[in-house]
Amino acid sequence: MHNKKHSLLVKFGIVFLLFVILTLSITGFTTYVNQTRIYQAQQEKMLHSLSDYLSLRLQTEDYDFAQFQRYFLAHADKMEIPIDFGPQDALAAQKEFERLFAKAYPGQVLGEDISFSALSPELQMAYAIACHEHFLLLFEQANKTFGLSYTYYFVPTGEDELLCYVLDGVRERKDGGLIRLGDRYPEPRAAHEKLWEAWETGAAPSGYDIYDNEYGRTYAWYTPLFLGGEKLGLIGTELEIENYNHAIAMNTLRQVASISLILVLASALLLFYIDRKYIFKIRHLSQAVGSYAQDKRAEIADQIKQAGRDELCVLSNQTADMILELDDYMNSLVKTTDELTHTREQVSIESSLARMDALTGVRNRNAYEEEIRRLKMEMQKGEAKFGFAVVDVNFLKHINDTYGHDMGNITICKCCELVCSTFTHSPVFRIGGDEFAVILENQDYEHTEALIRQFNRAQATAAGSPWEKVSAAIGYALYDPRKDDCVENVFGRADKAMYHSCDKIRGCEKVPLRETTGILTFFTAP
């Protein structure tokens, strides 16, 4: 065996590797530092512009934001606003207030002829709802326009480190399909230094808070809101570090790409040197091997052997030995054939795994699409006899938010186990994060309604922790050639039945066992 210190790989590899690492490291580091400084300044300027824009809008709107804030802090728990309201709903809320005001105070103007405090409770509530919808849409549109992750407005309550969120850019649902309003959270000074600096100094601080939340690792900027010389609260804006760093990384890569051109030229010179110094030996070896391939003369091995200790010399001597041991090599081909057979088996196993869902072990979306193609062929031949059952896990977001995603995964697996144990003669697929599909066939097709009742009874009697209690909506549909011209129609009817079941579930904590067209539902909230 040759001495490693004479290895060509070591000699040339060390020189080239050190050159590349040193050049790219210095270039990448200095470029990244400079780009970070520039980009941070740009982002702070942009966020200050956003805060100025929102402050200006709040001062110039028809609504009195300061009056709205005072009312909101006192009555947020009584305000009812749908979580899915849009611009048309906000306009309708405004018109409703104007109608009520005109009816109660004809010919008068709010703020001039009559004060807000003189309004009836009904009018005050209508005004506050219209304000909240209008201002929340304003913040959401600004957040989208400026490409931020999260924009919101909050007010320190006066209690130690406790904040009240007046305008939350991420709508949170509460019972009845309403927005959760007036959330109050403690924000410790140790974790939110810039937040409290902005509030106490009344000026936007230089720099930002960095912390982790449900949206990932973020940079947070804060700007005080002043209206009429009064400090009302803080406008908060957040930018995901991943997006922040992505732009910097892209600029750095462009710089590094330029340096790469230099490395290409250096590599060309290095290859020229290798060609003159070492490739000559390779050519000699190639010619000798070509002669052996043509004449099959074993004595060519003596011409191939070279004196030396580097890899080329070792390769030449090994090639000579290979020629002399050709018979042994032919025997090894049999072993190679067996290994190839084993490889094919492994490929087959891996192909099977590619159609399996990693979390639950049932078949995944790829396998589902294959089955759909099979059903379409059977429909074309007039041999189709199948149906779909669609299952959707209820309250998975609640489980994830309350107990963590690991518990949410347990909920998904428990639901999958129940589906598989119920429909034992049909293939089960996980086609979404919390959605399963069953292609009803064989005995399951004949006894679909009984099996769905069995599935719902099993849910009703489930015991254990909240994440172990299966709560799912299910809908089904059977193929009917008189109204189904494609597989998608059958699935669509089953999916619609499932969503109808979901709507029933969300309206109350418990829905008794009932039968409708394609729907059998029993549900108990976790």
C-alpha positions in Angstrom: 0.0 0.0 0.0 1.3 3.4 -1.0 2.2 6.0 1.6 -0.7 8.5 2.1 1.7 11.5 2.3 2.5 11.0 -1.4 -1.2 10.9 -2.4 -2.2 13.2 -5.2 -5.6 13.7 -3.6 -3.8 15.0 -0.4 -1.4 17.2 -2.3 -3.8 18.8 -4.7 -6.9 18.5 -2.5 -5.4 20.5 0.4 -4.1 23.3 -1.8 -7.4 23.7 -3.7 -9.6 23.2 -0.6 -7.8 25.8 1.4 -7.9 28.3 -1.4 -11.7 27.9 -1.9 -12.5 27.9 1.8 -10.4 31.0 2.5 -11.6 33.0 -0.4 -15.3 32.2 0.0 -15.2 32.5 3.8 -13.7 36.0 3.7 -16.0 37.1 0.9 -19.1 35.6 2.3 -18.5 37.0 5.9 -17.7 40.5 4.9 -20.5 40.7 2.4 -23.1 39.3 4.8 -22.1 41.7 7.5 -22.3 44.7 5.2 -25.6 43.5 3.7 -27.1 42.9 7.2 -26.2 46.5 8.2 -27.7 48.0 5.0 -30.8 45.8 5.0 -31.5 46.5 8.7 -31.4 50.2 8.0 -33.8 49.7 5.1 -36.2 47.7 7.1 -36.3 50.1 10.0 -37.0 53.0 7.6 -39.8 51.0 5.9 -41.3 50.1 9.3 -41.1 53.7 10.4 -42.9 54.7 7.2 -45.6 52.1 7.9 -46.1 53.5 11.4 -46.3 57.0 10.1 -48.8 55.9 7.5 -51.0 54.2 10.0 -50.8 57.1 12.4 -51.8 59.5 9.6 -54.7 57.3 8.6 -55.9 57.0 12.2 -55.9 60.8 12.5 -57.6 61.5 9.2 -60.4 58.8 9.3 -64.0 59.8 9.9 -64.0 57.7 13.0 -62.6 59.0 16.3 -60.0 56.4 17.1 -59.2 57.7 20.6 -62.9 57.5 21.5 -63.1 54.0 20.0 -60.1 52.9 22.0 -61.5 54.1 25.3 -64.8 52.3 24.6 -63.1 49.1 23.5 -60.9 48.8 26.6 -64.1 49.0 28.7 -66.5 46.9 26.6 -64.4 44.5 24.4 -65.9 41.5 26.2 -69.4 42.5 25.1 -68.6 43.3 21.4 -69.6 40.6 18.9 -67.9 40.7 15.5 -67.9 37.7 13.0 -64.4 36.3 12.5 -64.9 36.2 8.7 -66.1 39.7 8.1 -64.8 41.5 5.0 -64.9 45.0 3.5 -68.6 44.7 2.6 -69.4 43.7 6.1 -67.5 46.7 7.5 -69.3 49.0 5.2 -72.6 47.5 6.3 -71.7 48.0 9.9 -70.9 51.7 9.2 -74.3 52.2 7.4 -76.1 50.5 10.2 -74.6 52.9 12.7 -75.5 55.9 10.5 -79.1 54.6 10.2 -79.5 54.2 13.9 -77.9 57.6 14.6 -80.1 59.4 12.0 -83.2 57.8 13.5 -82.2 58.7 17.1 -80.8 62.2 16.3 -82.1 63.5 13.0 -80.1 66.3 11.5 -77.4 66.2 14.1 -73.7 65.5 13.8 -71.7 63.2 16.1 -69.0 65.2 17.9 -70.5 68.5 17.0 -74.1 68.5 18.1 -73.9 65.5 20.4 -71.1 63.8 22.2 -70.3 60.1 22.1 -71.0 59.7 25.8 -74.5 61.0 25.2 -75.3 58.2 22.8 -77.4 55.3 23.9 -75.6 52.0 24.7 -76.9 50.5 21.5 -75.5 53.4 19.4 -72.2 53.3 21.2 -71.8 49.5 20.6 -72.8 49.9 16.9 -70.2 52.7 16.6 -67.4 50.6 18.2 -68.2 47.6 16.0 -68.0 49.7 12.9 -64.7 51.3 14.1 -63.1 47.9 14.9 -64.0 46.4 11.6 -62.8 49.4 9.7 -59.5 49.8 11.6 -58.7 46.1 11.6 -59.1 45.9 7.8 -56.8 49.0 7.6 -54.1 47.2 9.6 -54.5 44.0 7.6 -54.2 45.8 4.3 -51.1 47.7 5.4 -49.6 44.4 6.6 -50.2 42.8 3.2 -49.0 45.9 1.3 -45.7 46.2 3.2 -45.1 42.4 3.0 -44.8 41.9 6.8 -45.6 38.8 8.9 -47.8 40.5 11.6 -49.0 44.0 12.3 -51.0 44.9 15.4 -51.9 47.6 17.9 -52.0 47.2 21.7 -52.2 49.4 24.8 -50.4 48.9 28.1 -53.2 48.5 30.7 -51.4 50.2 33.6 -51.0 46.9 35.4 -47.4 45.7 35.6 -46.3 44.4 32.1 -49.9 43.6 31.0 -50.9 44.6 27.4 -54.4 44.7 25.8 -54.5 43.9 22.1 -57.0 46.3 20.5 -56.3 45.5 16.8 -54.8 42.0 16.3 -53.6 41.2 12.8 -54.2 37.5 13.3 -57.9 36.8 13.9 -58.5 34.4 16.7 -61.8 32.5 16.9 -64.1 32.1 19.9 -67.4 30.3 20.3 -70.1 31.2 17.8 -67.8 32.1 14.9 -66.8 35.4 16.5 -63.4 37.2 16.8 -61.8 37.0 20.2 -61.4 40.6 21.3 -59.5 42.4 24.0 -56.9 39.7 24.7 -54.6 40.6 27.6 -51.1 39.1 27.9 -48.2 39.8 30.1 -45.1 40.8 28.2 -42.0 40.7 30.5 -39.5 43.5 30.1 -36.7 41.1 30.0 -38.0 39.5 26.8 -39.4 42.7 25.2 -36.9 45.4 26.0 -37.6 47.5 22.9 -41.4 47.3 23.4 -41.2 48.9 26.9 -38.6 51.4 25.8 -40.9 52.6 23.0 -43.8 53.1 25.4 -41.8 54.8 28.2 -39.8 57.1 26.0 -42.6 57.8 23.5 -40.3 57.3 20.6 -39.5 54.4 18.3 -36.3 52.8 19.6 -33.3 51.8 17.4 -33.2 48.1 16.9 -35.8 45.4 17.6 -36.8 42.6 19.9 -36.1 39.0 18.8 -38.2 36.2 20.1 -39.9 32.9 19.2 -43.7 32.5 18.9 -46.2 30.4 17.0 -45.1 32.2 13.8 -41.5 31.3 14.1 -38.5 33.4 15.1 -39.2 37.0 14.4 -37.9 40.6 14.5 -40.4 43.0 16.2 -40.4 46.8 15.9 -42.6 49.1 18.0 -43.7 52.7 17.4 -45.9 54.8 19.8 -49.1 56.2 18.4 -49.9 59.8 19.2 -53.2 61.4 18.3 -53.8 65.1 19.2 -50.7 65.1 21.4 -51.9 62.1 23.4 -50.0 58.9 23.6 -52.6 56.2 23.0 -50.7 52.9 22.4 -48.1 51.1 20.4 -48.1 49.9 16.8 -46.2 46.6 16.6 -44.8 45.1 13.4 -43.1 41.7 13.0 -40.9 40.3 10.3 -39.9 36.6 10.1 -36.2 36.2 10.4 -36.3 33.6 7.7 -37.6 36.2 5.2 -35.3 38.9 6.6 -32.2 36.7 6.2 -33.3 35.3 2.8 -32.9 38.7 1.1 -29.5 39.2 2.8 -28.4 35.7 1.8 -29.4 36.3 -1.9 -27.3 39.4 -2.1 -24.4 37.6 -0.5 -24.7 34.7 -3.0 -24.5 37.2 -5.8 -21.2 38.5 -4.4 -19.9 35.0 -3.9 -20.8 34.1 -7.5 -18.5 36.8 -8.7 -15.7 35.3 -6.7 -16.5 31.9 -8.1 -15.5 33.2 -11.6 -12.1 33.8 -10.2 -12.0 30.3 -8.8 -12.9 28.9 -12.3 -9.9 30.6 -13.8 -7.7 29.4 -11.0 -9.0 25.9 -11.6 -8.3 26.1 -15.3 -4.6 26.9 -14.5 -4.5 24.1 -12.0 -5.9 21.6 -14.5 -3.3 22.7 -17.0 -0.6 22.0 -14.5 -2.1 18.6 -13.7 -2.3 17.7 -17.4 1.3 18.5 -18.0 2.5 16.8 -14.8 0.2 13.8 -14.4 -2.3 13.2 -17.2 0.6 12.0 -19.4 0.8 8.9 -17.2 -2.9 8.3 -17.5 -2.6 8.5 -21.3 0.1 5.9 -21.2 -2.0 3.6 -19.1 -5.0 4.1 -21.4 -3.0 3.1 -24.5 -1.7 0.0 -22.8 -5.1 -1.1 -21.7 -6.4 -0.5 -25.3 -3.7 -2.7 -26.7 -4.7 -5.4 -24.2 -8.4 -5.1 -25.2 -7.4 -5.6 -28.9 -4.7 -8.3 -28.6 -5.6 -10.0 -25.3 -1.8 -10.4 -24.6 -1.1 -10.9 -20.9 2.5 -9.7 -21.3 1.1 -6.1 -21.7 0.9 -6.1 -17.9 4.7 -5.7 -17.7 4.4 -2.5 -19.8 1.6 -1.1 -17.6 3.5 -1.4 -14.3 5.3 1.8 -13.2 7.7 2.6 -10.4 6.4 5.2 -8.0 4.3 5.7 -4.9 1.5 8.1 -6.0 -2.0 7.1 -7.0 -1.3 6.8 -10.7 1.5 4.4 -10.2 -0.6 2.4 -7.8 -3.5 2.4 -10.3 -1.2 1.2 -13.1 0.1 -1.7 -11.0 -3.4 -2.6 -9.9 -4.5 -2.7 -13.5 -1.7 -5.1 -14.3 -2.7 -7.3 -11.5 -6.3 -7.2 -12.7 -5.3 -8.5 -16.1 -3.5 -11.4 -14.6 -6.5 -12.2 -12.3 -9.2 -11.8 -15.0 -10.5 -15.3 -14.3 -11.2 -14.5 -10.7 -12.9 -11.4 -11.8 -15.3 -13.3 -14.1 -16.3 -15.4 -11.1 -17.1 -12.3 -9.1 -19.6 -11.4 -11.8 -21.9 -14.1 -10.5 -21.8 -12.4 -7.1 -22.4 -9.1 -8.6 -25.6 -10.5 -10.3 -26.9 -11.6 -7.0 -26.3 -8.2 -5.5 -28.1 -6.6 -8.4 -31.1 -8.8 -7.7 -31.0 -7.7 -4.1 -30.9 -4.1 -5.2 -34.0 -4.5 -7.3 -35.8 -5.9 -4.3 -34.7 -2.9 -2.2 -36.0 -0.6 -5.0 -39.3 -2.4 -4.9 -39.5 -2.0 -1.1 -38.6 1.7 -1.3 -41.3 2.2 -4.0 -43.9 0.7 -1.7 -42.7 3.0 1.1 -43.2 6.0 -1.3 -46.9 5.3 -1.2 -47.1 5.1 2.5 -48.0 7.9 4.9 -45.0 8.3 7.3 -47.2 9.3 10.4 -50.0 6.8 10.3 -48.7 4.0 8.2 -51.7 4.0 5.9 -51.5 4.8 2.2 -50.8 8.4 1.2 -52.0 10.8 -1.5 -49.8 9.1 -4.2 -51.4 5.7 -3.6 -54.8 7.4 -3.5 -54.3 8.9 -7.0 -53.3 5.4 -8.3 -56.6 4.0 -6.9 -58.6 6.8 -8.5 -57.1 5.9 -11.9 -58.1 2.3 -11.3 -61.7 3.3 -10.5 -61.9 5.4 -13.6 -61.0 2.4 -15.8 -63.6 0.3 -14.0 -66.2 3.0 -14.7 -65.3 3.0 -18.4 -65.8 -0.8 -18.5 -69.1 -0.5 -16.6 -67.8 -2.7 -13.8 -67.6 0.0 -11.1 -69.1 -0.7 -7.7 -67.6 1.6 -5.0 -68.2 4.5 -2.8 -66.2 7.0 -0.7 -66.2 7.8 3.0 -64.4 11.1 3.9 -63.3 11.6 7.5 -62.1 15.0 8.9 -60.5 15.3 12.4 -62.4 17.9 14.6 -60.7 20.5 16.7 -57.1 19.5 15.6 -56.0 23.1 15.8 -57.4 23.3 19.3 -55.4 20.2 20.3 -52.2 21.6 18.6 -52.5 25.1 20.2 -53.4 23.8 23.6 -51.3 20.6 24.0 -48.7 20.8 21.2 -48.3 19.3 17.8 -47.0 16.0 19.2 -50.4 15.5 20.9 -52.1 16.6 17.6 -50.2 13.8 15.8 -51.5 11.3 18.4 -55.0 12.5 17.7 -54.5 12.0 13.9 -53.1 8.4 14.6 -56.0 7.6 16.9 -58.5 8.6 14.3 -56.6 6.6 11.6 -56.8 3.5 13.9 -60.5 3.9 14.3 -61.1 4.3 10.6 -59.0 1.2 9.8 -60.6 -0.9 12.4 -64.0 0.1 11.2 -63.5 -0.3 7.4 -61.5 -3.5 7.4 -62.3 -4.5 3.8 -61.5 -1.2 2.1 -58.3 0.8 1.5 -57.7 3.8 3.7 -55.8 6.8 2.6 -54.5 10.0 4.4 -55.1 12.6 1.8 -54.6 15.7 3.9 -53.2 16.9 7.3 -56.3 15.9 9.2 -58.4 14.2 6.4 -58.8 10.5 5.5 -60.5 8.9 2.6 -61.9 5.4 2.4 -62.7 3.7 -0.9 -65.7 1.6 0.0 -65.5 -1.8 -1.6 -66.5 -5.5 -0.9 -68.4 -6.0 2.4 -67.8 -2.4 3.5 -69.7 -1.2 0.4 -72.6 -3.5 1.3 -72.8 -2.4 4.9 -71.7 1.3 4.7 -74.4 2.8 6.9 -73.9 0.2 9.7 -70.2 0.8 9.6 -70.6 4.5 9.9 -72.9 4.1 12.9 -70.3 1.8 14.4 -67.6 4.5 13.7 -69.7 7.2 15.5 -70.5 4.9 18.4 -66.8 4.3 18.9 -66.2 8.0 19.0 -69.0 8.5 21.6 -67.5 5.9 24.0 -63.9 6.9 23.6 -62.1 7.6 26.8 -58.7 9.0 27.8 -56.9 12.3 27.4 -58.4 15.0 25.1 -55.9 14.1 22.4 -56.8 10.4 22.7 -60.5 10.9 22.3 -61.3 10.6 18.6 -63.6 13.4 17.4 -64.2 13.4 13.6 -66.9 14.3 11.1 -67.7 11.7 8.4 -69.7 11.7 5.2 -70.1 9.1 2.5 -71.5 8.6 -1.0 -72.0 5.5 -3.2 -71.4 5.5 -6.9 -74.7 5.9 -8.8 -74.2 5.6 -12.6 -77.4 7.6 -13.1 -75.9 10.8 -11.6 -72.2 10.2 -11.4 -70.3 10.7 -14.7 -66.9 10.6 -13.0 -65.1 9.5 -9.9 -64.7 13.1 -8.7 -68.5 13.5 -8.5 -68.8 10.6 -6.1 -66.0 12.0 -3.9 -67.5 15.5 -4.1 -70.8 14.2 -2.7 -69.0 12.4 0.1 -66.9 15.5 0.9 -70.0 17.7 0.9 -71.7 15.4 3.2 -68.7 15.4 5.5 -68.6 19.2 5.6 -72.3 19.3 6.3 -71.5 17.1 9.3 -68.8 19.5 10.3 -71.2 22.4 10.2 -73.6 20.5 12.5 -70.8 19.7 14.9 -69.5 23.3 15.2 -72.9 24.6 16.1 -73.1 22.7 19.5 -71.0 20.6 21.8 -72.9 17.4 21.1 -74.9 16.3 18.1 -77.1 13.2 18.6 -76.9 10.3 16.2 -78.9 11.0 13.1 -79.2 9.9 9.5 -79.5 12.1 6.5 -78.6 11.5 2.8 -75.0 10.4 3.0 -74.5 11.7 6.6 -74.3 9.8 9.9 -72.8 11.8 12.7 -72.3 11.5 16.5 -69.9 13.9 18.1 -68.7 14.8 21.6 -66.3 17.8 21.9 -63.0 17.1 23.6 
